[in-house]
């Protein structure tokens, strides 16, 4: 790993990490409810954040937010937007 941190091509690359959350209603495809991203580079062996994004999405009205969904995502029914 140390060799990679000394590689100029690696340290000059901006990495974007994306987190995507969804509800999983029975018998249906997953319904997106949240997306977040963070961008940054490694500089002197340390991660340096350069940008951040976060957005909630409204699930369809016929998709319930279950106790399981709340346990996994932290989203509760009152957060329907």
N, C-alpha and C positions, 0 to 999 in steps of 0.2 A: 504494500500500500504506500509506503514511503516514496518509492520510485515514481509512482503515479502523481503524488503531490508535488514532485519536483519537475514534472513534465509541463513545459509551457503551453502545449496544446490543451492539456487538462485544466490548468489554472486560468486559462483565458476563455474557457467555455462556461456559459451561463446554463445552469441546470434548472428545470422547472419540475417541481413535484406536485402532482395533482391528487386531491382526495375527493372522492365522489361518494355520496350517501344516497340510498334509495330505500323506499318501502317495498316489501315483498308480499303483495296480496296473494292469497291462495288462488291458484289456477290462472294467474295472470302474470305477464312480464313485470319486472321490477319497474317502479315508478320513481323517477328522480326527485329528490327533495332538497339536495344541497350540493354545491360544488365549491371547492376551495383550491387555491394554488399558491405556491411560494416559489420565488425565483432567487437564485443566488450563485455564488462562486466560492471556491476554496481559495483562500489567500493565507499564506504562511501556515498552512496546515489547519486552518480554522474556517468554518463555514461563515460566509458573510452574506446576509440577506439583502437583496436589492429591491424586491417588490413582493406584494402580498395582495391576494384577491379572495373574497368570500361572498357567496350569494345563496340565499334560500330560494327554493322553488315551491310553488303551490302544487300539492298533489291533487288529482281529480277528486271532486267532492264525494264520489262513490267509493273511494279507497279509505278505509278506516286506519287510523293510527293506533295500533294495538299496544298492549303492555310490552310485548317483545320488541316492537319497533322503538318504543320509548327507552327500553333498557339498552338497546344497541346504539341508537342515534342521539338520544337525549331529547328528541322532538316529542312534544305532547300535543294532544288535540287542539288546545287553545292557540297553538302556533301555526294554524293553517294559513295565515296571512290574510 
